[in-house]
Amino acid sequence: MIRLTYFTEVDIEQLVAWNADTSAAFLMQWSGKEFTYPLTKAQIERYMQDSNEANATKLIYKVIDEQSNQVIGFCALNKIDYQHKSARISKILIGESSMRGKGFGRQIIQALLQIGFETLHLHRISLGVFDFNQAAISCYKNVGLKVEGVLRDTCLVDNEYWSLYEMSMLEQEYNTLIQVYN
């Protein structure tokens, strides 16, 4: 099991370290166009501005494995629109490579959906995932997100265009899932 707690300045060095020996493609896969390679402390500090406070449009979290109490990842609920009751899940990263493939991605998505629908009382939560990331697509579908469409050739990475699946969940779909699990 995991828990999400707010990401703080204390956590920046860990996030930079997880990306130190990677590539521009790896960074693009988990962060989208928000950051540029190589990831720096300054980029993260800019991203953190106006986050994690009352009525913030961005909530940034570190992911903690409850069994080991170790920080294993990073995630965010972005573009929170309180008027239209929507938000976007983003920046899903299991930084500790030994923790990948163990179901933490599913738990992260479920926790973000719970925050969005139960705490923020949103109506719609969306995310984007690159079309080649079949493991993530399968995970998101299993959690209950629906594919809305494909944005073709949205990013140019290493001279190759990447397309993006748009996926979402509505509050009534979430409520139905919660009733099934309870």
Wavefront OBJ file of the C-alpha trace (Angstrom):
o trace
v 0.000 0.000 0.000
v 1.004 3.589 -0.578
v 0.185 6.957 0.851
v 0.490 10.351 -0.785
v 1.877 13.336 1.078
v 2.682 16.752 -0.280
v 5.949 17.046 -2.176
v 8.218 19.677 -0.574
v 11.565 21.294 -1.256
v 13.183 18.569 0.850
v 12.126 16.048 -1.840
v 13.596 17.862 -4.854
v 17.053 16.261 -4.737
v 15.528 12.763 -4.779
v 13.458 13.566 -7.875
v 16.506 15.001 -9.651
v 18.555 11.929 -8.648
v 15.952 9.522 -10.074
v 16.403 11.230 -13.435
v 20.182 11.740 -13.369
v 21.141 8.641 -15.351
v 18.149 8.569 -17.679
v 17.307 10.145 -21.017
v 15.178 12.888 -22.517
v 12.762 10.147 -23.596
v 12.405 8.843 -20.026
v 11.761 12.349 -18.715
v 9.184 13.034 -21.454
v 7.399 9.770 -20.742
v 6.605 10.620 -17.111
v 6.552 14.414 -17.140
v 5.295 15.362 -20.588
v 6.406 18.740 -21.882
v 6.641 20.300 -18.404
v 10.354 19.640 -17.896
v 13.361 19.575 -20.207
v 16.296 17.211 -20.044
v 18.324 17.167 -17.897
v 15.933 17.746 -15.025
v 17.183 20.433 -12.632
v 16.284 21.711 -9.195
v 15.325 25.076 -10.731
v 12.751 23.450 -13.035
v 11.119 21.653 -10.139
v 11.096 24.793 -7.987
v 9.307 26.676 -10.782
v 6.811 23.832 -11.131
v 6.122 23.894 -7.376
v 5.143 27.575 -7.331
v 1.576 28.143 -6.181
v 1.018 24.444 -5.474
v -0.205 22.550 -2.405
v -2.065 25.467 -0.848
v -5.716 26.418 -0.464
v -7.436 26.641 -3.860
v -4.225 25.700 -5.681
v -4.613 24.544 -9.258
v -1.827 22.023 -8.723
v -1.348 19.433 -5.978
v 2.038 17.708 -6.044
v 2.708 14.551 -4.075
v 5.466 12.179 -3.129
v 4.509 8.519 -3.049
v 5.459 6.605 0.075
v 5.482 2.818 0.355
v 3.775 2.210 3.693
v 5.593 -1.069 4.322
v 9.099 0.418 4.129
v 8.129 4.085 4.730
v 10.364 4.838 1.724
v 9.615 7.545 -0.842
v 9.245 5.616 -4.104
v 7.623 8.050 -6.494
v 6.038 11.289 -7.557
v 2.657 12.338 -8.939
v 0.411 15.358 -9.347
v -3.137 16.487 -9.796
v -2.816 19.403 -12.226
v -4.995 21.964 -13.934
v -7.566 21.869 -11.159
v -10.525 23.912 -12.338
v -12.867 24.515 -9.408
v -15.493 26.281 -11.515
v -15.870 23.457 -14.034
v -14.942 20.755 -11.504
v -12.170 19.098 -13.472
v -8.495 18.218 -13.109
v -5.730 16.276 -14.790
v -3.584 13.493 -13.341
v 0.042 13.953 -14.327
v 3.670 13.248 -13.544
v 3.252 9.618 -12.502
v 6.701 8.270 -11.662
v 7.853 5.248 -9.715
v 11.377 6.553 -9.232
v 12.780 3.580 -7.383
v 13.344 1.087 -10.197
v 13.138 -1.890 -7.801
v 9.559 -0.852 -6.989
v 8.300 -0.802 -10.584
v 5.900 -3.482 -11.772
v 4.481 -4.107 -8.294
v 1.077 -2.437 -8.678
v 2.005 0.923 -7.199
v 0.888 2.743 -10.355
v -2.651 1.480 -9.873
v -2.616 2.554 -6.220
v -1.365 6.027 -7.178
v -4.157 6.496 -9.717
v -6.757 5.265 -7.237
v -5.447 7.653 -4.561
v -5.493 10.627 -6.952
v -9.025 9.764 -8.080
v -10.112 9.566 -4.447
v -8.621 13.000 -3.709
v -10.184 14.470 -6.827
v -13.659 13.049 -6.452
v -14.055 12.719 -2.678
v -12.023 15.654 -1.341
v -12.183 18.201 -4.167
v -15.651 17.093 -5.350
v -14.658 17.157 -9.009
v -16.840 15.955 -11.861
v -14.136 14.914 -14.359
v -10.526 13.776 -14.072
v -8.384 13.154 -17.149
v -4.865 12.088 -18.029
v -2.666 11.567 -21.052
v -0.525 8.517 -21.749
v 1.734 7.837 -24.708
v 0.315 5.206 -27.039
v 3.282 2.841 -26.748
v 2.975 2.614 -22.949
v 0.666 -0.388 -22.994
v 1.314 -1.311 -19.359
v 0.121 2.123 -18.186
v -2.863 2.091 -20.564
v -3.889 -1.314 -19.231
v -3.478 -0.105 -15.644
v -5.613 2.986 -16.255
v -8.325 0.973 -17.991
v -8.344 -1.536 -15.118
v -8.853 1.321 -12.661
v -11.839 2.444 -14.747
v -10.601 5.297 -16.912
v -12.029 5.436 -20.436
v -10.122 6.181 -23.642
v -11.534 9.334 -25.214
v -9.270 9.517 -28.229
v -5.756 9.848 -29.551
v -3.787 13.030 -30.117
v -1.547 12.058 -32.997
v 2.141 12.996 -33.138
v 2.027 15.398 -30.180
v 5.719 15.218 -29.222
v 8.954 14.847 -31.146
v 11.410 12.775 -29.108
v 14.707 11.518 -30.534
v 13.467 12.217 -34.094
v 10.326 10.149 -33.515
v 6.793 11.452 -33.034
v 4.806 10.172 -30.089
v 1.018 10.040 -29.966
v -1.001 10.462 -26.786
v -4.104 8.661 -25.556
v -6.537 10.908 -23.708
v -8.340 9.085 -20.917
v -10.815 10.210 -18.270
v -13.257 9.263 -15.559
v -16.455 11.054 -14.552
v -17.742 11.302 -10.996
v -20.718 8.986 -11.631
v -18.330 6.324 -12.990
v -16.172 6.713 -9.889
v -19.205 6.493 -7.598
v -20.348 3.306 -9.351
v -16.888 1.740 -8.911
v -16.779 2.675 -5.244
v -20.182 1.045 -4.665
v -18.949 -2.146 -6.333
v -15.809 -2.285 -4.129
v -17.712 -1.518 -0.910
l 1 2 3 4 5 6 7 8 9 10 11 12 13 14 15 16 17 18 19 20 21 22 23 24 25 26 27 28 29 30 31 32 33 34 35 36 37 38 39 40 41 42 43 44 45 46 47 48 49 50 51 52 53 54 55 56 57 58 59 60 61 62 63 64 65 66 67 68 69 70 71 72 73 74 75 76 77 78 79 80 81 82 83 84 85 86 87 88 89 90 91 92 93 94 95 96 97 98 99 100 101 102 103 104 105 106 107 108 109 110 111 112 113 114 115 116 117 118 119 120 121 122 123 124 125 126 127 128 129 130 131 132 133 134 135 136 137 138 139 140 141 142 143 144 145 146 147 148 149 150 151 152 153 154 155 156 157 158 159 160 161 162 163 164 165 166 167 168 169 170 171 172 173 174 175 176 177 178 179 180 181 182
